[in-house]
Amino acid sequence: MEEMWVLEHDNGVVWKGPGTEVLFAYKDFDYPTRGSVEILDAITNEPSNAQNRLSAKRMGIYLLKVG
């Protein structure tokens, strides 16, 4: 990963790399995405898709494939 960001309002931390983001959510919040993204919930191993936002859950870890 090339960049790490602490999110506003202490919502969590996101690591960014080419085509990939890893989101660790400290609490429930909506994480904005650019368009459609593929998501893997690293806790439940459940894949999903999101359009323009991800509804992150407290203590969730999400792998996002961004285009």
N, CA, C and O atoms as a CHARMM CRD file, in Angstrom:
* protein
*
  268
    1    1 MET  N      0.84300  -1.17600   0.00000 PROA 1      0.00000
    2    1 MET  CA     0.00000   0.00000   0.00000 PROA 1      0.00000
    3    1 MET  C      0.88700   1.23800   0.00000 PROA 1      0.00000
    4    1 MET  O      1.95000   1.26400   0.62100 PROA 1      0.00000
    5    2 GLU  N      0.43400   2.23900  -0.69600 PROA 2      0.00000
    6    2 GLU  CA     1.25400   3.43300  -0.87400 PROA 2      0.00000
    7    2 GLU  C      0.87600   4.57800   0.06800 PROA 2      0.00000
    8    2 GLU  O      1.72100   5.40200   0.41400 PROA 2      0.00000
    9    3 GLU  N     -0.38100   4.62900   0.47800 PROA 3      0.00000
   10    3 GLU  CA    -0.84200   5.73300   1.31500 PROA 3      0.00000
   11    3 GLU  C     -1.70200   5.20700   2.45700 PROA 3      0.00000
   12    3 GLU  O     -2.38300   4.19100   2.30900 PROA 3      0.00000
   13    4 MET  N     -1.67200   5.89800   3.59700 PROA 4      0.00000
   14    4 MET  CA    -2.55400   5.58200   4.70200 PROA 4      0.00000
   15    4 MET  C     -3.22600   6.87000   5.16100 PROA 4      0.00000
   16    4 MET  O     -2.57700   7.90600   5.30400 PROA 4      0.00000
   17    5 TRP  N     -4.52900   6.79300   5.38900 PROA 5      0.00000
   18    5 TRP  CA    -5.29600   7.95900   5.79100 PROA 5      0.00000
   19    5 TRP  C     -6.10600   7.62700   7.04000 PROA 5      0.00000
   20    5 TRP  O     -6.75100   6.58100   7.10900 PROA 5      0.00000
   21    6 VAL  N     -6.07100   8.51500   8.01900 PROA 6      0.00000
   22    6 VAL  CA    -6.97600   8.43800   9.15900 PROA 6      0.00000
   23    6 VAL  C     -8.21700   9.21000   8.74700 PROA 6      0.00000
   24    6 VAL  O     -8.11700  10.37100   8.35100 PROA 6      0.00000
   25    7 LEU  N     -9.37800   8.58800   8.83200 PROA 7      0.00000
   26    7 LEU  CA   -10.61100   9.19700   8.36500 PROA 7      0.00000
   27    7 LEU  C    -11.17400  10.18100   9.38100 PROA 7      0.00000
   28    7 LEU  O    -10.95500  10.04700  10.58500 PROA 7      0.00000
   29    8 GLU  N    -11.89900  11.16500   8.87800 PROA 8      0.00000
   30    8 GLU  CA   -12.48100  12.18900   9.75100 PROA 8      0.00000
   31    8 GLU  C    -13.47000  11.57800  10.73500 PROA 8      0.00000
   32    8 GLU  O    -14.02600  10.50600  10.50000 PROA 8      0.00000
   33    9 HSD  N    -13.67000  12.27400  11.82300 PROA 9      0.00000
   34    9 HSD  CA   -14.59000  11.87000  12.89600 PROA 9      0.00000
   35    9 HSD  C    -14.17700  10.54300  13.53700 PROA 9      0.00000
   36    9 HSD  O    -15.00900   9.84900  14.12300 PROA 9      0.00000
   37   10 ASP  N    -12.89200  10.19200  13.42600 PROA 10     0.00000
   38   10 ASP  CA   -12.38600   8.92500  13.96900 PROA 10     0.00000
   39   10 ASP  C    -13.17100   7.71700  13.46700 PROA 10     0.00000
   40   10 ASP  O    -13.38300   6.75300  14.20300 PROA 10     0.00000
   41   11 ASN  N    -13.60200   7.78000  12.19700 PROA 11     0.00000
   42   11 ASN  CA   -14.37000   6.67500  11.62000 PROA 11     0.00000
   43   11 ASN  C    -13.52300   5.44200  11.35500 PROA 11     0.00000
   44   11 ASN  O    -14.03700   4.32500  11.39800 PROA 11     0.00000
   45   12 GLY  N    -12.23600   5.62000  11.08100 PROA 12     0.00000
   46   12 GLY  CA   -11.38300   4.48000  10.79000 PROA 12     0.00000
   47   12 GLY  C    -10.12800   4.89200  10.06200 PROA 12     0.00000
   48   12 GLY  O     -9.73100   6.05700  10.07300 PROA 12     0.00000
   49   13 VAL  N     -9.50900   3.90700   9.42600 PROA 13     0.00000
   50   13 VAL  CA    -8.26600   4.10200   8.68200 PROA 13     0.00000
   51   13 VAL  C     -8.41600   3.42300   7.33100 PROA 13     0.00000
   52   13 VAL  O     -9.02300   2.35600   7.23200 PROA 13     0.00000
   53   14 VAL  N     -7.86600   4.03600   6.29400 PROA 14     0.00000
   54   14 VAL  CA    -7.87800   3.42000   4.96500 PROA 14     0.00000
   55   14 VAL  C     -6.45200   3.43700   4.41300 PROA 14     0.00000
   56   14 VAL  O     -5.74800   4.44400   4.49700 PROA 14     0.00000
   57   15 TRP  N     -6.04800   2.30900   3.85300 PROA 15     0.00000
   58   15 TRP  CA    -4.77400   2.18200   3.16100 PROA 15     0.00000
   59   15 TRP  C     -5.09000   2.10000   1.67800 PROA 15     0.00000
   60   15 TRP  O     -6.00100   1.38200   1.26800 PROA 15     0.00000
   61   16 LYS  N     -4.32700   2.84500   0.87000 PROA 16     0.00000
   62   16 LYS  CA    -4.59700   2.89100  -0.56500 PROA 16     0.00000
   63   16 LYS  C     -3.37300   2.46500  -1.35900 PROA 16     0.00000
   64   16 LYS  O     -2.23800   2.81700  -1.03700 PROA 16     0.00000
   65   17 GLY  N     -3.64100   1.69400  -2.40900 PROA 17     0.00000
   66   17 GLY  CA    -2.62600   1.28100  -3.36300 PROA 17     0.00000
   67   17 GLY  C     -3.25100   1.28100  -4.73800 PROA 17     0.00000
   68   17 GLY  O     -4.43500   1.58800  -4.87600 PROA 17     0.00000
   69   18 PRO  N     -2.48700   0.94600  -5.75600 PROA 18     0.00000
   70   18 PRO  CA    -3.02500   0.92900  -7.12000 PROA 18     0.00000
   71   18 PRO  C     -4.17600  -0.08200  -7.26200 PROA 18     0.00000
   72   18 PRO  O     -3.96300  -1.29000  -7.16300 PROA 18     0.00000
   73   19 GLY  N     -5.37000   0.41800  -7.48900 PROA 19     0.00000
   74   19 GLY  CA    -6.53400  -0.42600  -7.71300 PROA 19     0.00000
   75   19 GLY  C     -7.12100  -1.09500  -6.48700 PROA 19     0.00000
   76   19 GLY  O     -8.08900  -1.84700  -6.60200 PROA 19     0.00000
   77   20 THR  N     -6.55100  -0.83500  -5.30000 PROA 20     0.00000
   78   20 THR  CA    -7.00400  -1.50700  -4.09300 PROA 20     0.00000
   79   20 THR  C     -7.02200  -0.54800  -2.90700 PROA 20     0.00000
   80   20 THR  O     -6.15600   0.31900  -2.78100 PROA 20     0.00000
   81   21 GLU  N     -8.01900  -0.71400  -2.04200 PROA 21     0.00000
   82   21 GLU  CA    -8.07000  -0.00600  -0.76800 PROA 21     0.00000
   83   21 GLU  C     -8.41600  -1.00800   0.31800 PROA 21     0.00000
   84   21 GLU  O     -9.16200  -1.95900   0.08300 PROA 21     0.00000
   85   22 VAL  N     -7.87400  -0.79300   1.50600 PROA 22     0.00000
   86   22 VAL  CA    -8.22700  -1.58600   2.67400 PROA 22     0.00000
   87   22 VAL  C     -8.77800  -0.62400   3.70900 PROA 22     0.00000
   88   22 VAL  O     -8.10600   0.32600   4.11000 PROA 22     0.00000
   89   23 LEU  N    -10.00800  -0.87700   4.14100 PROA 23     0.00000
   90   23 LEU  CA   -10.68900  -0.00700   5.09600 PROA 23     0.00000
   91   23 LEU  C    -10.87000  -0.75200   6.41000 PROA 23     0.00000
   92   23 LEU  O    -11.41700  -1.85500   6.43200 PROA 23     0.00000
   93   24 PHE  N    -10.41500  -0.15600   7.49900 PROA 24     0.00000
   94   24 PHE  CA   -10.68900  -0.66300   8.83800 PROA 24     0.00000
   95   24 PHE  C    -11.59900   0.36200   9.50600 PROA 24     0.00000
   96   24 PHE  O    -11.19300   1.49700   9.75500 PROA 24     0.00000
   97   25 ALA  N    -12.82900  -0.04700   9.79300 PROA 25     0.00000
   98   25 ALA  CA   -13.84100   0.86700  10.34300 PROA 25     0.00000
   99   25 ALA  C    -13.84700   0.78400  11.86700 PROA 25     0.00000
  100   25 ALA  O    -13.98300  -0.30100  12.43200 PROA 25     0.00000
  101   26 TYR  N    -13.69800   1.92700  12.52700 PROA 26     0.00000
  102   26 TYR  CA   -13.78300   1.97000  13.98500 PROA 26     0.00000
  103   26 TYR  C    -15.23600   1.99400  14.46100 PROA 26     0.00000
  104   26 TYR  O    -15.54000   1.56900  15.57500 PROA 26     0.00000
  105   27 LYS  N    -16.13900   2.50200  13.59600 PROA 27     0.00000
  106   27 LYS  CA   -17.55400   2.58500  13.95600 PROA 27     0.00000
  107   27 LYS  C    -18.39900   2.52300  12.69500 PROA 27     0.00000
  108   27 LYS  O    -17.85700   2.55900  11.59100 PROA 27     0.00000
  109   28 ASP  N    -19.70900   2.43200  12.83600 PROA 28     0.00000
  110   28 ASP  CA   -20.61500   2.40400  11.69000 PROA 28     0.00000
  111   28 ASP  C    -20.59000   3.76500  10.98800 PROA 28     0.00000
  112   28 ASP  O    -20.72200   4.80700  11.62900 PROA 28     0.00000
  113   29 PHE  N    -20.41800   3.74200   9.66400 PROA 29     0.00000
  114   29 PHE  CA   -20.47200   4.97600   8.88300 PROA 29     0.00000
  115   29 PHE  C    -20.52500   4.61600   7.40200 PROA 29     0.00000
  116   29 PHE  O    -20.24900   3.47800   7.02000 PROA 29     0.00000
  117   30 ASP  N    -20.87900   5.59000   6.57700 PROA 30     0.00000
  118   30 ASP  CA   -20.89200   5.41600   5.12800 PROA 30     0.00000
  119   30 ASP  C    -19.56800   5.91700   4.56400 PROA 30     0.00000
  120   30 ASP  O    -19.20600   7.08200   4.73000 PROA 30     0.00000
  121   31 TYR  N    -18.85800   5.01800   3.89800 PROA 31     0.00000
  122   31 TYR  CA   -17.58000   5.35000   3.27400 PROA 31     0.00000
  123   31 TYR  C    -17.82600   5.63700   1.80100 PROA 31     0.00000
  124   31 TYR  O    -18.31000   4.76200   1.08200 PROA 31     0.00000
  125   32 PRO  N    -17.50600   6.84500   1.33100 PROA 32     0.00000
  126   32 PRO  CA   -17.76000   7.17400  -0.07700 PROA 32     0.00000
  127   32 PRO  C    -16.78300   6.45700  -1.00100 PROA 32     0.00000
  128   32 PRO  O    -15.59400   6.35300  -0.70200 PROA 32     0.00000
  129   33 THR  N    -17.29900   5.96300  -2.12900 PROA 33     0.00000
  130   33 THR  CA   -16.46000   5.33600  -3.14900 PROA 33     0.00000
  131   33 THR  C    -16.68100   6.07400  -4.46900 PROA 33     0.00000
  132   33 THR  O    -17.66400   6.79600  -4.63700 PROA 33     0.00000
  133   34 ARG  N    -15.77200   5.88300  -5.37400 PROA 34     0.00000
  134   34 ARG  CA   -15.91700   6.49100  -6.70700 PROA 34     0.00000
  135   34 ARG  C    -16.55400   5.46400  -7.62500 PROA 34     0.00000
  136   34 ARG  O    -15.88200   4.57600  -8.14900 PROA 34     0.00000
  137   35 GLY  N    -17.85300   5.59800  -7.81200 PROA 35     0.00000
  138   35 GLY  CA   -18.55600   4.68100  -8.70200 PROA 35     0.00000
  139   35 GLY  C    -18.71600   3.29800  -8.08800 PROA 35     0.00000
  140   35 GLY  O    -18.85200   3.15100  -6.87400 PROA 35     0.00000
  141   36 SER  N    -18.69500   2.29500  -8.94700 PROA 36     0.00000
  142   36 SER  CA   -18.91100   0.91700  -8.52800 PROA 36     0.00000
  143   36 SER  C    -17.59400   0.27900  -8.06200 PROA 36     0.00000
  144   36 SER  O    -16.56200   0.42300  -8.71800 PROA 36     0.00000
  145   37 VAL  N    -17.64100  -0.42300  -6.93200 PROA 37     0.00000
  146   37 VAL  CA   -16.46900  -1.12400  -6.41200 PROA 37     0.00000
  147   37 VAL  C    -16.85600  -2.53800  -5.98900 PROA 37     0.00000
  148   37 VAL  O    -17.98600  -2.79200  -5.57100 PROA 37     0.00000
  149   38 GLU  N    -15.89200  -3.45300  -6.10600 PROA 38     0.00000
  150   38 GLU  CA   -16.05000  -4.80400  -5.58800 PROA 38     0.00000
  151   38 GLU  C    -15.48700  -4.81900  -4.17500 PROA 38     0.00000
  152   38 GLU  O    -14.42500  -4.25000  -3.91900 PROA 38     0.00000
  153   39 ILE  N    -16.19900  -5.47100  -3.25300 PROA 39     0.00000
  154   39 ILE  CA   -15.82600  -5.45500  -1.85000 PROA 39     0.00000
  155   39 ILE  C    -15.72900  -6.88400  -1.33000 PROA 39     0.00000
  156   39 ILE  O    -16.54200  -7.74000  -1.67800 PROA 39     0.00000
  157   40 LEU  N    -14.73300  -7.12900  -0.49900 PROA 40     0.00000
  158   40 LEU  CA   -14.65600  -8.37500   0.24000 PROA 40     0.00000
  159   40 LEU  C    -14.60800  -8.01700   1.71700 PROA 40     0.00000
  160   40 LEU  O    -13.70500  -7.30700   2.15900 PROA 40     0.00000
  161   41 ASP  N    -15.58000  -8.50700   2.48100 PROA 41     0.00000
  162   41 ASP  CA   -15.57700  -8.32700   3.92900 PROA 41     0.00000
  163   41 ASP  C    -14.56600  -9.33100   4.48600 PROA 41     0.00000
  164   41 ASP  O    -14.79500 -10.53800   4.41600 PROA 41     0.00000
  165   42 ALA  N    -13.46400  -8.84900   5.03300 PROA 42     0.00000
  166   42 ALA  CA   -12.38900  -9.72700   5.49000 PROA 42     0.00000
  167   42 ALA  C    -12.75600 -10.49700   6.75600 PROA 42     0.00000
  168   42 ALA  O    -12.10000 -11.48800   7.07800 PROA 42     0.00000
  169   43 ILE  N    -13.77900 -10.06800   7.47400 PROA 43     0.00000
  170   43 ILE  CA   -14.21400 -10.77200   8.67700 PROA 43     0.00000
  171   43 ILE  C    -15.10800 -11.96200   8.31300 PROA 43     0.00000
  172   43 ILE  O    -14.91000 -13.07200   8.80600 PROA 43     0.00000
  173   44 THR  N    -16.08900 -11.71600   7.44800 PROA 44     0.00000
  174   44 THR  CA   -17.05800 -12.76400   7.09100 PROA 44     0.00000
  175   44 THR  C    -16.70000 -13.49600   5.80100 PROA 44     0.00000
  176   44 THR  O    -17.29900 -14.52400   5.48400 PROA 44     0.00000
  177   45 ASN  N    -15.72400 -12.97100   5.05400 PROA 45     0.00000
  178   45 ASN  CA   -15.31600 -13.51100   3.76000 PROA 45     0.00000
  179   45 ASN  C    -16.44300 -13.44300   2.72800 PROA 45     0.00000
  180   45 ASN  O    -16.49600 -14.26000   1.80800 PROA 45     0.00000
  181   46 GLU  N    -17.34100 -12.47000   2.88000 PROA 46     0.00000
  182   46 GLU  CA   -18.47500 -12.28200   1.97500 PROA 46     0.00000
  183   46 GLU  C    -18.14400 -11.21800   0.93000 PROA 46     0.00000
  184   46 GLU  O    -17.78600 -10.09600   1.28700 PROA 46     0.00000
  185   47 PRO  N    -18.26000 -11.55700  -0.36000 PROA 47     0.00000
  186   47 PRO  CA   -18.07500 -10.54400  -1.40500 PROA 47     0.00000
  187   47 PRO  C    -19.37200  -9.75800  -1.63000 PROA 47     0.00000
  188   47 PRO  O    -20.46900 -10.26400  -1.39600 PROA 47     0.00000
  189   48 SER  N    -19.22400  -8.52600  -2.08300 PROA 48     0.00000
  190   48 SER  CA   -20.38600  -7.70400  -2.44300 PROA 48     0.00000
  191   48 SER  C    -19.91500  -6.60900  -3.39300 PROA 48     0.00000
  192   48 SER  O    -18.72800  -6.50500  -3.70400 PROA 48     0.00000
  193   49 ASN  N    -20.85400  -5.80500  -3.84300 PROA 49     0.00000
  194   49 ASN  CA   -20.56900  -4.64600  -4.68400 PROA 49     0.00000
  195   49 ASN  C    -21.22200  -3.43200  -4.05500 PROA 49     0.00000
  196   49 ASN  O    -22.19900  -3.55200  -3.31700 PROA 49     0.00000
  197   50 ALA  N    -20.68100  -2.27400  -4.34900 PROA 50     0.00000
  198   50 ALA  CA   -21.26800  -1.03300  -3.85500 PROA 50     0.00000
  199   50 ALA  C    -21.20700   0.00900  -4.96100 PROA 50     0.00000
  200   50 ALA  O    -20.33000  -0.02800  -5.82300 PROA 50     0.00000
  201   51 GLN  N    -22.14100   0.92300  -4.92000 PROA 51     0.00000
  202   51 GLN  CA   -22.20500   2.02300  -5.87400 PROA 51     0.00000
  203   51 GLN  C    -22.15200   3.33300  -5.10900 PROA 51     0.00000
  204   51 GLN  O    -23.12100   3.69300  -4.44000 PROA 51     0.00000
  205   52 ASN  N    -21.04900   4.04900  -5.19400 PROA 52     0.00000
  206   52 ASN  CA   -20.83200   5.36800  -4.61000 PROA 52     0.00000
  207   52 ASN  C    -20.66100   5.40700  -3.09500 PROA 52     0.00000
  208   52 ASN  O    -20.24900   6.43800  -2.56400 PROA 52     0.00000
  209   53 ARG  N    -20.96600   4.31300  -2.37200 PROA 53     0.00000
  210   53 ARG  CA   -20.71300   4.30100  -0.92800 PROA 53     0.00000
  211   53 ARG  C    -20.76400   2.87800  -0.39300 PROA 53     0.00000
  212   53 ARG  O    -21.44900   2.01100  -0.93500 PROA 53     0.00000
  213   54 LEU  N    -20.02900   2.66900   0.67100 PROA 54     0.00000
  214   54 LEU  CA   -20.00600   1.39900   1.38300 PROA 54     0.00000
  215   54 LEU  C    -20.52800   1.66800   2.78600 PROA 54     0.00000
  216   54 LEU  O    -20.02500   2.56100   3.46800 PROA 54     0.00000
  217   55 SER  N    -21.50700   0.92700   3.22100 PROA 55     0.00000
  218   55 SER  CA   -22.01700   1.04400   4.59300 PROA 55     0.00000
  219   55 SER  C    -21.13200   0.19000   5.49600 PROA 55     0.00000
  220   55 SER  O    -21.38800  -0.99800   5.68800 PROA 55     0.00000
  221   56 ALA  N    -20.09400   0.80500   6.04500 PROA 56     0.00000
  222   56 ALA  CA   -19.13000   0.09600   6.88500 PROA 56     0.00000
  223   56 ALA  C    -19.70800  -0.11300   8.28200 PROA 56     0.00000
  224   56 ALA  O    -20.40700   0.74500   8.81900 PROA 56     0.00000
  225   57 LYS  N    -19.40100  -1.26200   8.84800 PROA 57     0.00000
  226   57 LYS  CA   -19.85000  -1.61400  10.20000 PROA 57     0.00000
  227   57 LYS  C    -18.67700  -1.53000  11.16500 PROA 57     0.00000
  228   57 LYS  O    -17.53100  -1.77000  10.78400 PROA 57     0.00000
  229   58 ARG  N    -18.96600  -1.19100  12.40500 PROA 58     0.00000
  230   58 ARG  CA   -17.95800  -1.03500  13.45300 PROA 58     0.00000
  231   58 ARG  C    -17.06600  -2.27200  13.52900 PROA 58     0.00000
  232   58 ARG  O    -17.55500  -3.40100  13.55400 PROA 58     0.00000
  233   59 MET  N    -15.75700  -2.04400  13.56400 PROA 59     0.00000
  234   59 MET  CA   -14.72200  -3.06900  13.64400 PROA 59     0.00000
  235   59 MET  C    -14.65800  -3.94900  12.38800 PROA 59     0.00000
  236   59 MET  O    -14.10400  -5.04700  12.42700 PROA 59     0.00000
  237   60 GLY  N    -15.22500  -3.46400  11.27500 PROA 60     0.00000
  238   60 GLY  CA   -15.16700  -4.19100  10.01300 PROA 60     0.00000
  239   60 GLY  C    -13.86000  -3.93200   9.28000 PROA 60     0.00000
  240   60 GLY  O    -13.24700  -2.87400   9.42400 PROA 60     0.00000
  241   61 ILE  N    -13.44900  -4.91000   8.50000 PROA 61     0.00000
  242   61 ILE  CA   -12.27700  -4.77500   7.63500 PROA 61     0.00000
  243   61 ILE  C    -12.72300  -5.12100   6.22600 PROA 61     0.00000
  244   61 ILE  O    -13.25400  -6.20500   5.98400 PROA 61     0.00000
  245   62 TYR  N    -12.51000  -4.20400   5.30100 PROA 62     0.00000
  246   62 TYR  CA   -13.01600  -4.34900   3.93500 PROA 62     0.00000
  247   62 TYR  C    -11.88500  -4.18600   2.92900 PROA 62     0.00000
  248   62 TYR  O    -11.07300  -3.26700   3.03400 PROA 62     0.00000
  249   63 LEU  N    -11.84400  -5.08200   1.96100 PROA 63     0.00000
  250   63 LEU  CA   -10.91000  -4.97300   0.84100 PROA 63     0.00000
  251   63 LEU  C    -11.70900  -4.48400  -0.35400 PROA 63     0.00000
  252   63 LEU  O    -12.67500  -5.13100  -0.75600 PROA 63     0.00000
  253   64 LEU  N    -11.32600  -3.36600  -0.92000 PROA 64     0.00000
  254   64 LEU  CA   -12.05600  -2.76600  -2.03600 PROA 64     0.00000
  255   64 LEU  C    -11.20700  -2.79900  -3.29200 PROA 64     0.00000
  256   64 LEU  O    -10.06300  -2.34500  -3.29800 PROA 64     0.00000
  257   65 LYS  N    -11.78100  -3.34300  -4.35600 PROA 65     0.00000
  258   65 LYS  CA   -11.14500  -3.31700  -5.67600 PROA 65     0.00000
  259   65 LYS  C    -11.73600  -2.13100  -6.42000 PROA 65     0.00000
  260   65 LYS  O    -12.91000  -2.14000  -6.79000 PROA 65     0.00000
  261   66 VAL  N    -10.92800  -1.12700  -6.63200 PROA 66     0.00000
  262   66 VAL  CA   -11.40200   0.09800  -7.26000 PROA 66     0.00000
  263   66 VAL  C    -10.83700   0.19800  -8.67700 PROA 66     0.00000
  264   66 VAL  O     -9.73600  -0.27100  -8.96700 PROA 66     0.00000
  265   67 GLY  N    -11.62300   0.82100  -9.54000 PROA 67     0.00000
  266   67 GLY  CA   -11.18400   0.90700 -10.93500 PROA 67     0.00000
  267   67 GLY  C    -10.94100   2.25300 -11.32900 PROA 67     0.00000
  268   67 GLY  O    -10.56400   2.50200 -12.47400 PROA 67     0.00000
